[in-house]
Amino acid sequence: MTTSSFLRYKTELSQLFEEESVLELQLEVERALSKANYLVGKIPKEAWLEINKFATKEFIKLERVKELEDKTQHDIMSLVLAISEQCQNFGGYVHMGATSNDIKDTVLGLQMKKSKEHIISNIDVVLGILLNLAHKTKTTACIGRTHGQHAIPMTYGFKFANFAFELFIARQNLESTKVNYGKMSGAIGNYASFGTKEVEEITLKELNLEPLLISTQVITRIVHSRFIYALTLVTSAIERLAREIRSLQRTEINEIQERFLNDQVGSSTMPQKRNPYLSERICGISRFIRQMASLSLENICLEHERDLTNSSTERILIPQTIILADYILIKIRKVLKRISLNPEQIKKNLFLEEGRQCAENLMLELTPHLGRQEAHQLVKNLSESENFLQGVKNSIISNYIDVNKIDEILNPENYLGLSLELTDHVIMTIRSALPHL
């Protein structure tokens, strides 16, 4: 993805991965490291105070770091040199004991931690909207569909409750996926340069991060892949919702509309078009995110104590997956706030099958008289007739069921099962788990 095209999908989280922000986080880690080195007696107090003063954005400028990187061809070494040249007496104590990935992986831990908190907050906004829609439409009867065909009746509240519950599960998975890890364990992770785990413990505590039990030169990429996968579950749940909206907006179905703004245009040549463009965009971006999940798995398999094959891909896949997941949440929120239901068309589609949509109900009513299999075959044969309702009334079924009751049995508004109760239960369960919604 080129920089120019990716700018189309920027969100508030984009700033977290921009060069200036990354530099600030790197400086924060270097300051925490110098404090830890002082507290365990590895550097003088004066060195810590000097590094703490000069390892800040006030003194370390991105332009200078990039100048040094042009010479060194090494991003972290250029950072170290930029800090060292600002220090008046103790520049030689900068980065003491650390390897480059101690800084990089710890910065990545800070970025993922902040991103996770932000994304969960956005998920909760979407969940709140979905629960409100479920409550508002819990009595709106509609036709259910399987395999793209009319199945049995349900309610729109039941439909929205399913989407809310699916997103809730994905949210819970994301919340339980720990990302707040860093490392400060040296060249291959065995603390040879520190001679103690204390430096790591103090550094990470200062940053509100945790160490893993053990690492190589890098934190195991299972941590990062698990996070990307958790985001994939979130965006896939949203994609299913967006795909449903797209399908229900088809001209032939026309039950839902992704409402247009007054001056919005659907087509440059067809003035009548009202395309579900946001839902389509969500589905397209979600495909990209799923590919990132696959790539994150590849990054687990590094050689020996590490190689660089993960580094280049992670510079793309982690920021872009996070930003695009956030973007999808923003857009589905916009879609759901604008969504409009077409009650007349919903009812028309509900009654379109003229009783066939309740064939299951009729079969169950006949079962005590004919047995389940014979009842199934009889109703199946009748469902192929041109006038199903009249065919049922003229058949042997009238010997077992009163003709007036047949109308009641085949009325789709009478065959909603536990749609209302389940909708209420989902709303109550999610709001109990997340009372701030």
N, C-alpha and C positions, 0 to 999 in steps of 0.2 A: 504494500500500500504506500503510495507516494505521500510526501508530507502535505502537499496541497490538497489532495483528496481527503486525507485523514482529518484535516482542519475542519471539515464539514461536520465532524462528529465530536468536536471538543465539548467537554463538560467542565464543571468546577474541579474535578479530579485531575484534569489535564495538567494543571499548574504544578501538581505534586511531582510530576515527572519531567518538568522543564529543567534546563541546565542550571539555572540560578537556584532553584529549589533543591536540586540534588546536591549542589555545592554547599548550601546551607546545612543540609543533613550530614554531609561528610565532615564538615567543620564541627558540628555538634558531637559526632562520634569521636573525632580527634581530641576534642576538649575533655570528653568523658574519659577517654583513654589516659590522657596526661594526668588527670586527677587520680585515677586508679593507680597509676605508676607511682605517683607521689605518696599515696596512702600506704602502699606496701613497701615504701622505702627504696624504690628503684631510681627515682629522680629527685633532685632537691625541690623544696617547696617553691623556691624562686623560679625554677623552670616551669613548674605547673602554672604559677600565676602569670608568667609571661606568655606561655602558650594559650592559656585561657583568655588572655586579653587580645592577642593578635590573631588567633584562629577564629575570626568572626568576619562577617560580610563587610564590616566597616573597613577592614584592612586587606582582606583577600578578595581580589576582583576576578571575575570569570575570565576577562580578557587576558590577564596575566597567566592564569592557569593554562589557558589554551595556547598561549605563546610558548610556555615551557613544554607543553605536550607535543607541540610541533618538533621540538628538539629531542625530547626523550622518547617519544612514541609510547608513552606509558601514562595513563590518566592519573593513577594514584600517586606515582612518583612525582608528577608535576604538581599535584596538590601539596605533597610534603615539602617540596622545594619552595613553593609559594609561601607557605607558612614559615618555613625556616628563614627565608630571606627577610621577613618582617620582624622576626625576633631579634632583639639586640644582643643578647648574651647566651641564650640557651637553645638556639635553633637546632643544635645537634641532638636534642632530646625529643624532638617531634617524632611521632609514630614509633616510639620505642617498643621493640619486641613484636610489632604487628606485621602481618603480611597483608598484601593488597585486599584479599578477599575478606579479611577480618572487617575491613571498612565497608566493602561493597555489600557483603551479605547482611551486615548489621543495618546499613542504610535500607536495603531491600526489606528487611523486617519492619522497619519503621514505616515505610511506604505501604506495605501490605496491611499493617495494623490499622493505619489511618483510613485506607481505602475500604477495608472490611467494615469498619464502624460507619462510614459514610453510606456505603451501599445498603447495609442493613436498615439504616434510617430511611432510605428511599424505598426499600421493599415495604416497610411498614406503612408508608403513605399509600402505596398501591393496594396493599391488603385492606387498608381502611376503606378505600373507594370500592373495592370488590365486595366487602361485607355490606356496605350501604346499598349497593346495587342488588345484592342477594336478598336483603331485607325488603327493599322496595318492590321487587318483582317476584316475591316468594309465592304469590297466588296467581301469577300470570301463566296460565296453561299454554303449553306449546307442544309441538311434536318433537319427540326424540329421534335421533338418526343413528343408524349403524350401517357401515359399508356405504355411506352416502345415500341410503334408502330410508324411508319412513319406518320407524320401529313402533314404539308405544309412546303414549303421552307422558309428559313430565311438566315441570315449570321452569321458567327462566331463573327463578331464585335458586333452584336445584343446580342449574347449569353454572351460575356464577359461584355458588358455594363450592362446587367441584374445583373450579379454577382457583378459588381462594385457598382451599385446602392443599392443593398441589403446590402453590407458591409458598404456603406456610411450611410444608415439609422441606422444601428447598432452602427456605430461610433458616430453619432449625439446623439443617446440615451445615450451612455456611457458618452459622454462629458457633457450632461445635468444632469447626475446623480451625485449629490453632495456627496462627501465623506470627505471633509475637516473639520470634526467635532472633537472636544475633549470635555472633561468635567473636572471640578474641583469644584464639588458641594457637596462633602462629602458623608456620610454613606448611606443615602437613597435619596440623590439628593436635599435636601431642604436647604442646606447651613448652617445647624445648627452649624457646627464646625467653619465656617468662619464668619457667621453673616452678610455677604455681598456678592454680586456677583462680586465685584471689583477684587478679587483675581483671579477668573476664567477669567474675561475679560482681565486682564493684562497678565496672563499666556498664554492664547491661542493666544493673539495678538503677543506675543513674538515668538510663534511657527508658525505663519501664519495659524492658525486654527480658527474656529468659534464655539461658543456654540450653542446648540439647545435651543429652547424656554423653555423646561422643560425636566427633565429626572428623572429616579429613581436612584438606585445605578449604573445602567448601561445606556448607550445610547440605545435608542430603536433599536432593531435588524432589524427593517424595513430598516434602513439606510444600514446595511451590506447586507441584503438579496437583496435589490434593486441593489446594486453594483454587487453581484454575478450573478443576473439575467441579468444585462447589459452585463457582460462578456459572459454569456451563449448565448445571441443573437449574439454576435460577432463570437464566435466559431461555432455556428450552421450555420451561413451564410457561414463560411469558409468550414464547413463540406459538405454543399451542393455542393460547388465548387469542393472539393476533390472527392466527390462521382461521380460527372459528369465526372471528369478526369478518374476515375477508370472504369466507364462504357464505355466511348469512347475509352479506351485502350483495351477493350475486343478483342480477336483475330478476331472474326467475324465482328467487327465494324472497329477497327484499324485506327481511325481518328486522335488520339492524342497519344503521347508517353511521359511518364515521363522519360526523357532521362537518360540513364545509363552512369556512368563513365567508363573509359577504363578497369579498373580491377574489376569492380563491378560484383557481382554474384547474380543471381536471385534464384537459387536453388542449393542445395548441390548434387543433383542427376540428375537434368534435365538441361544440359548446355545451352539449347536454351531459358530458361525462362527469361522474362523481366517483372518482377512484379512491379505494381505501389505501392511500399512498403511505401513510404512516405505518399501518399494519404490515404492508408489504415490505417496507424498509426494515422493520423489526425482524421479520422472517429472514431476510437476506443477511443481515448482520449476525443473526444468531448462527447461521451456517458457518460464518467465518470464525466465530468463537469456538465452535465445536472442533474445528481444525486446529485451533490453538491448544485445545486440551490434548489432542493427539501428539502434537509437537512437544508439549511439556513432558509427556511420558518418555520421549526419546532422550530428553535431557537428564534423566535419572542415570542412564548407563554411561558414566564417565570412566575413563581409563585410570587405573592405579589410584593415586590419591587425588587426582583431578586432571582434566585437560580443559581446553578452551572451547570445546564444541558447544557447550551450553551458553557461553557468555554472549556471543553475537545474537543468538536467537532470543535470549531472554530480554535483551535490550528492546526488542520489538514486541514479543508475545505477552510479557507481563504487563507493561503499561497499556498496550492496546486492548488486551482482554479486559482489564479493569475499567478503562475509560469507556469502551463499547458496552460493557454490561451496565454501567451507570447511564449511558446514553439511552439504552433500551428501556430502562426503568423510567427515565424522564419522558420518553415518547409514549409508552403505554399509559402512563398517568394522564397525558394530554388526550389520548384517544378515549380513555374511559370517562374523562370529565365531559367530553363532547358527545359521547355516544347517545344515539336516540333510537328508541324502539318503535316499530310500526305495528300498533296493536291490531289494526284491521287485517294486515297481511299475516300476522302471527296466527290470528284466529282462522283466517281463510286456509292457511296451510295445515292447521290442526285438523280441520274438518275435510280436507281435500280427499281423503281416502274413503269417505262416506261410510265409516264403520269398520273398515278393514284394519285400521290402526288399533282397534280393540279386539281383534280376532283372538288374541291370547285370553282375554277376559271371558269371551264366549266359550272358548275351549274349556277353561277351568270350571265354568258353570255347568257344562255338559258332562264333565268327567264322572260325577257320581252316578250318572244315568248310563253312560256308554263305555266308560273306561277312558283313560287318558289318550291312548294311541288311536282308538277308533274316533274319538272326538276330534283329535288333531287332524286326521285324514278327512273327516267330513267337512270341517271348517276350511281346511286347505282347498278342497275341491270347490266349495262355495265361493271362496275369495277370488277365484278365477272367473266368476260370472260377471257380466257387465253391470248388473245392479245387485251388489252384494247384500244390502239391507233387505231388499224385497226377496231375494233368493233365500235368505235365512228364514224369513217369515213364512215362505211358501214350502219350506222343507220339513222333514220329520222333526226338526228342532222344536217346532211349535207343539209337538206332542209332549215335550218335557218342560218347556219354558213358556210362560205366558207371553203373548205377542207384545203386550205393553211393556213387559219387563225387558224384552229384547232391545227396545229403544234405549232404555236406561243403561243396559249392559254395554251397548255400542256407542254411548255418548262419551267422547274422549275426556270431557271435563269431569267425568265421574271415575276415571281410572288413572289417578295420579299417584297411587301407592302411598309411600311415606315421604313424598317430595317435600311437603311443607315441614314435617317434623324433622327430617334430616337437615334441611336448610337451617332451621332454627338451632339445631344441635351444633352444627358446624360454626355458626356465628357465635354462639355462646362459648364453645370450646376455645376458639381462637382468641376471642376477647378476654377470656379468663387467663389464657397463657400470656397474652400481651395487653394488659389492662390500659396501656397508654393509647391504644388505637381508638 
